């Protein structure tokens, strides 16, 4: 599990984070439904009674493992059958993850988003390696182009400050509303799951709620 750190977080995020703590008059936890799901990427039936929320950073290897070993199975068995809504909550731990989130939001097409998310995690070891953000952006661009996103659109997404603000706001709200300490952190409805994850456990928990 990837513990949350501030290393390599973009300066703008640090400013947001400081403002958040300075303006917070007391420590509190609000209802988990308070976060605006329209700002998050979700798959499946939006009205499903079971909601799986995953707070993850796209550069986190444990998040990639969860996606490849657990989410793919959950999607096939529960999301595609409209029994579960899966929500991807952005929790970027570094600039590379932030830019990958921008690429993920460069299209509103449901199938393309799933395909891009799958490939981002599948090829995480390739595009996320090294410290040169220009090289990382170039590799992310190659992924995006496979899904009919042209250079202009991709560049616009990468430099889009409104999109960046939205992603960072999601991360701030996640800390505020869900007390995220590590990635991935998973909620099934209102129940939080930390530590080691396995498919059989999540399947059992979901089936109990059906």
C-alpha positions as a Markdown table, in Angstrom:
| # | Residue | x | y | z |
|---|---|---|---|---|
| 1 | Unk | 0.0 | 0.0 | 0.0 |
| 2 | Unk | 1.3 | 3.4 | -1.0 |
| 3 | Unk | 1.4 | 5.8 | 2.0 |
| 4 | Unk | 0.4 | 9.4 | 1.2 |
| 5 | Unk | 3.4 | 11.8 | 1.0 |
| 6 | Unk | 3.9 | 15.4 | -0.2 |
| 7 | Unk | 7.0 | 14.6 | -2.2 |
| 8 | Unk | 6.9 | 15.9 | -5.7 |
| 9 | Unk | 3.3 | 17.3 | -5.3 |
| 10 | Unk | 2.9 | 20.3 | -7.5 |
| 11 | Unk | 3.4 | 23.7 | -5.7 |
| 12 | Unk | -0.2 | 24.7 | -6.6 |
| 13 | Unk | -1.5 | 21.6 | -4.7 |
| 14 | Unk | 0.6 | 22.5 | -1.6 |
| 15 | Unk | -0.9 | 26.0 | -1.6 |
| 16 | Unk | -4.4 | 24.4 | -1.8 |
| 17 | Unk | -3.6 | 22.1 | 1.0 |
| 18 | Unk | -2.2 | 24.9 | 3.2 |
| 19 | Unk | -5.3 | 27.0 | 2.5 |
| 20 | Unk | -7.5 | 24.1 | 3.4 |
| 21 | Unk | -5.9 | 23.6 | 6.8 |
| 22 | Unk | -5.8 | 27.3 | 7.6 |
| 23 | Unk | -9.5 | 27.7 | 6.8 |
| 24 | Unk | -10.6 | 24.6 | 8.6 |
| 25 | Unk | -11.8 | 25.6 | 12.0 |
| 26 | Unk | -12.0 | 22.1 | 13.4 |
| 27 | Unk | -11.3 | 18.6 | 12.4 |
| 28 | Unk | -14.5 | 16.8 | 11.4 |
| 29 | Unk | -15.7 | 14.1 | 9.1 |
| 30 | Unk | -18.8 | 14.6 | 6.9 |
| 31 | Unk | -21.1 | 12.1 | 5.3 |
| 32 | Unk | -19.3 | 10.1 | 2.6 |
| 33 | Unk | -21.9 | 11.1 | 0.1 |
| 34 | Unk | -20.9 | 14.8 | 0.4 |
| 35 | Unk | -18.3 | 14.5 | -2.3 |
| 36 | Unk | -19.7 | 15.4 | -5.7 |
| 37 | Unk | -19.6 | 12.2 | -7.7 |
| 38 | Unk | -20.1 | 14.1 | -10.9 |
| 39 | Unk | -16.5 | 15.3 | -10.5 |
| 40 | Unk | -15.3 | 11.7 | -10.3 |
| 41 | Unk | -15.1 | 9.1 | -13.0 |
| 42 | Unk | -17.6 | 6.3 | -12.5 |
| 43 | Unk | -18.5 | 3.2 | -14.3 |
| 44 | Unk | -21.7 | 1.2 | -14.2 |
| 45 | Unk | -25.2 | 2.0 | -13.1 |
| 46 | Unk | -25.3 | 5.4 | -11.5 |
| 47 | Unk | -28.3 | 4.4 | -9.4 |
| 48 | Unk | -26.8 | 1.2 | -8.1 |
| 49 | Unk | -27.4 | 0.6 | -4.4 |
| 50 | Unk | -23.8 | -0.6 | -4.0 |
| 51 | Unk | -21.0 | 1.9 | -4.7 |
| 52 | Unk | -17.4 | 0.9 | -4.7 |
| 53 | Unk | -15.1 | 4.0 | -4.2 |
| 54 | Unk | -11.4 | 3.6 | -4.9 |
| 55 | Unk | -9.1 | 6.5 | -3.9 |
| 56 | Unk | -5.9 | 6.0 | -5.9 |
| 57 | Unk | -2.9 | 7.6 | -7.5 |
| 58 | Unk | -2.2 | 6.5 | -11.1 |
| 59 | Unk | 1.5 | 6.2 | -10.3 |
| 60 | Unk | 0.9 | 4.0 | -7.2 |
| 61 | Unk | 2.0 | 0.4 | -7.9 |
| 62 | Unk | -0.4 | -1.0 | -5.3 |
| 63 | Unk | -3.3 | 0.9 | -7.1 |
| 64 | Unk | -2.2 | -0.7 | -10.4 |
| 65 | Unk | -2.2 | -4.2 | -8.7 |
| 66 | Unk | -5.7 | -3.5 | -7.3 |
| 67 | Unk | -7.0 | -2.5 | -10.7 |
| 68 | Unk | -5.5 | -5.4 | -12.6 |
| 69 | Unk | -6.1 | -8.1 | -10.1 |
| 70 | Unk | -9.4 | -7.0 | -8.5 |
| 71 | Unk | -11.2 | -4.3 | -10.3 |
| 72 | Unk | -11.2 | -6.1 | -13.7 |
| 73 | Unk | -12.9 | -9.1 | -12.0 |
| 74 | Unk | -15.4 | -6.8 | -10.1 |
| 75 | Unk | -16.2 | -5.0 | -13.3 |
| 76 | Unk | -17.0 | -8.2 | -15.2 |
| 77 | Unk | -19.1 | -9.7 | -12.4 |
| 78 | Unk | -20.8 | -6.7 | -10.8 |
| 79 | Unk | -20.3 | -3.5 | -12.7 |
| 80 | Unk | -21.2 | -4.7 | -16.2 |
| 81 | Unk | -24.4 | -6.3 | -14.7 |
| 82 | Unk | -25.4 | -2.9 | -13.3 |
| 83 | Unk | -25.3 | -4.2 | -9.7 |
| 84 | Unk | -22.5 | -1.9 | -8.6 |
| 85 | Unk | -21.3 | 1.6 | -9.4 |
| 86 | Unk | -17.5 | 1.9 | -9.4 |
| 87 | Unk | -16.0 | 5.3 | -8.7 |
| 88 | Unk | -12.4 | 6.3 | -9.4 |
| 89 | Unk | -11.5 | 9.1 | -7.0 |
| 90 | Unk | -8.4 | 11.0 | -8.0 |
| 91 | Unk | -5.7 | 11.1 | -5.3 |
| 92 | Unk | -2.5 | 12.0 | -7.2 |
| 93 | Unk | 0.7 | 11.7 | -5.1 |
| 94 | Unk | 2.9 | 13.4 | -7.6 |
| 95 | Unk | 2.9 | 15.5 | -10.8 |
| 96 | Unk | 3.1 | 12.5 | -13.1 |
| 97 | Unk | -0.1 | 11.1 | -11.5 |
| 98 | Unk | -1.8 | 14.5 | -11.8 |
| 99 | Unk | -1.0 | 14.6 | -15.5 |
| 100 | Unk | -2.2 | 11.1 | -16.0 |
| 101 | Unk | -5.5 | 12.1 | -14.4 |
| 102 | Unk | -5.8 | 14.9 | -16.9 |
| 103 | Unk | -5.3 | 12.5 | -19.8 |
| 104 | Unk | -8.0 | 10.2 | -18.3 |
| 105 | Unk | -10.4 | 13.2 | -18.3 |
| 106 | Unk | -9.5 | 14.2 | -21.8 |
| 107 | Unk | -12.5 | 12.3 | -23.1 |
| 108 | Unk | -16.0 | 11.9 | -21.8 |
| 109 | Unk | -16.5 | 8.6 | -23.7 |
| 110 | Unk | -17.3 | 5.9 | -21.2 |
| 111 | Unk | -15.6 | 3.0 | -23.1 |
| 112 | Unk | -12.5 | 5.1 | -23.9 |
| 113 | Unk | -12.1 | 6.2 | -20.3 |
| 114 | Unk | -12.1 | 2.5 | -19.1 |
| 115 | Unk | -9.7 | 1.6 | -21.9 |
| 116 | Unk | -7.3 | 4.5 | -21.0 |
| 117 | Unk | -7.5 | 3.7 | -17.3 |
| 118 | Unk | -6.8 | 0.1 | -18.0 |
| 119 | Unk | -3.8 | 1.0 | -20.2 |
| 120 | Unk | -2.4 | 3.6 | -17.7 |
| 121 | Unk | -2.3 | 0.9 | -15.0 |
| 122 | Unk | -1.2 | -1.9 | -17.3 |
| 123 | Unk | 1.8 | 0.2 | -18.6 |
| 124 | Unk | 2.5 | 2.1 | -15.4 |
| 125 | Unk | 6.0 | 0.8 | -15.2 |
| 126 | Unk | 6.7 | 2.2 | -18.7 |
| 127 | Unk | 5.2 | 5.7 | -18.7 |
| 128 | Unk | 5.7 | 6.6 | -15.0 |
| 129 | Unk | 9.4 | 5.8 | -14.9 |
| 130 | Unk | 12.1 | 8.5 | -14.5 |
| 131 | Unk | 11.9 | 12.1 | -13.2 |
| 132 | Unk | 11.6 | 14.0 | -16.5 |
| 133 | Unk | 8.0 | 15.2 | -16.6 |
| 134 | Unk | 8.4 | 16.0 | -20.3 |
| 135 | Unk | 9.2 | 12.3 | -21.1 |
| 136 | Unk | 6.4 | 11.2 | -18.9 |
| 137 | Unk | 4.0 | 13.5 | -20.7 |
| 138 | Unk | 5.2 | 12.2 | -24.0 |
| 139 | Unk | 4.5 | 8.6 | -23.0 |
| 140 | Unk | 1.1 | 9.6 | -21.7 |
| 141 | Unk | 0.4 | 11.3 | -25.0 |
| 142 | Unk | 1.2 | 8.1 | -26.9 |
| 143 | Unk | -1.4 | 6.3 | -24.8 |
| 144 | Unk | -4.0 | 9.0 | -25.4 |
| 145 | Unk | -3.5 | 9.0 | -29.2 |
| 146 | Unk | -4.5 | 5.3 | -29.3 |
| 147 | Unk | -8.0 | 6.5 | -28.4 |
| 148 | Unk | -8.5 | 9.1 | -31.1 |
| 149 | Unk | -7.3 | 12.1 | -29.0 |
| 150 | Unk | -5.2 | 14.4 | -31.2 |
| 151 | Unk | -2.2 | 16.5 | -30.2 |
| 152 | Unk | -4.1 | 19.7 | -29.7 |
| 153 | Unk | -6.7 | 18.1 | -27.4 |
| 154 | Unk | -4.1 | 16.3 | -25.4 |
| 155 | Unk | -1.9 | 19.5 | -24.9 |
| 156 | Unk | -5.0 | 21.5 | -24.0 |
| 157 | Unk | -5.8 | 18.9 | -21.3 |
| 158 | Unk | -2.3 | 18.9 | -19.9 |
| 159 | Unk | -2.2 | 22.7 | -19.5 |
| 160 | Unk | -5.9 | 23.1 | -18.5 |
| 161 | Unk | -5.8 | 24.9 | -15.1 |
| 162 | Unk | -9.5 | 24.4 | -14.5 |
| 163 | Unk | -9.1 | 20.6 | -15.0 |
| 164 | Unk | -6.1 | 20.7 | -12.7 |
| 165 | Unk | -8.0 | 22.6 | -10.1 |
| 166 | Unk | -10.9 | 20.1 | -10.2 |
| 167 | Unk | -8.5 | 17.1 | -9.7 |
| 168 | Unk | -6.7 | 18.8 | -6.8 |
| 169 | Unk | -10.0 | 19.8 | -5.2 |
| 170 | Unk | -11.1 | 16.1 | -5.3 |
| 171 | Unk | -7.9 | 15.2 | -3.5 |
| 172 | Unk | -8.4 | 17.8 | -0.9 |
| 173 | Unk | -12.0 | 16.7 | -0.3 |
| 174 | Unk | -10.9 | 13.1 | -0.1 |
| 175 | Unk | -8.6 | 14.1 | 2.8 |
| 176 | Unk | -11.3 | 16.2 | 4.4 |
| 177 | Unk | -14.2 | 13.8 | 4.0 |
| 178 | Unk | -12.6 | 10.3 | 4.0 |
| 179 | Unk | -9.3 | 10.7 | 6.0 |
| 180 | Unk | -7.3 | 9.0 | 3.3 |
| 181 | Unk | -3.9 | 7.8 | 4.7 |
| 182 | Unk | -2.8 | 5.5 | 1.9 |
| 183 | Unk | -3.5 | 4.4 | -1.7 |
| 184 | Unk | -5.5 | 2.6 | -2.7 |
| 185 | Unk | -8.2 | 3.1 | -0.1 |
| 186 | Unk | -11.5 | 1.4 | -0.9 |
| 187 | Unk | -15.0 | 2.0 | 0.4 |
| 188 | Unk | -17.9 | -0.3 | -0.3 |
| 189 | Unk | -20.8 | 2.0 | 0.5 |
| 190 | Unk | -19.8 | 3.5 | 3.8 |
| 191 | Unk | -17.4 | 0.7 | 4.9 |
| 192 | Unk | -13.7 | 1.5 | 4.6 |
| 193 | Unk | -11.1 | -1.1 | 3.6 |
| 194 | Unk | -7.4 | -0.6 | 4.3 |
| 195 | Unk | -4.4 | -3.0 | 4.2 |
| 196 | Unk | -4.1 | -6.0 | 1.9 |
| 197 | Unk | -6.9 | -6.5 | -0.6 |
| 198 | Unk | -8.1 | -9.6 | -2.3 |
| 199 | Unk | -11.0 | -10.3 | -4.8 |
| 200 | Unk | -12.7 | -12.9 | -2.7 |
| 201 | Unk | -13.1 | -10.5 | 0.3 |
| 202 | Unk | -14.6 | -7.8 | -1.9 |
| 203 | Unk | -16.9 | -10.3 | -3.7 |
| 204 | Unk | -18.2 | -11.6 | -0.3 |
| 205 | Unk | -18.8 | -8.0 | 1.0 |
| 206 | Unk | -20.7 | -7.1 | -2.2 |
| 207 | Unk | -22.8 | -10.2 | -2.2 |
| 208 | Unk | -23.9 | -9.5 | 1.4 |
| 209 | Unk | -25.3 | -6.2 | 0.2 |
| 210 | Unk | -27.2 | -7.5 | -2.8 |
